[in-house]
């Protein structure tokens, strides 16, 4: 039996952040404090392609601080790709912790179907 799930992503797992960055070919995230246009932010610093400022992940709150000036300082699609990769990597980590096998299937619209094989069936 399959299920469709919609997830509001909170970014709280450093391992999944690193895996998402690796998956997208981004630099390894580093812990630090950085100045954004209108203030400072502390957390895991992620350099997205073509972005003027880093995206900053606060693992405590699950939130991401960023300033892309409505797309003029960085394309939103890069942050969206990171969030998709993070959610995918986090789901894989958690499924494997439970002993499940995981298979990915890219879909034509850019989304990814994640199939998790559990004992006695597929979820």
Number of C-alpha atoms within 10 A of each C-alpha: 5 9 7 7 5 6 7 7 13 17 20 17 17 16 13 21 25 20 20 24 21 14 13 15 11 16 14 15 22 13 13 11 13 17 11 17 12 7 7 11 20 15 20 23 23 25 20 23 15 11 20 17 20 23 23 26 26 21 17 11 10 12 15 19 15 19 18 18 13 9 11 11 13 20 16 16 11 16 20 11 17 20 19 17 21 26 20 18 20 22 16 20 17 12 16 14 10 9 11 16 15 16 10 12 10 10 9 7 6 9 11 14 13 15 16 19 16 14 10 6 9 14 13
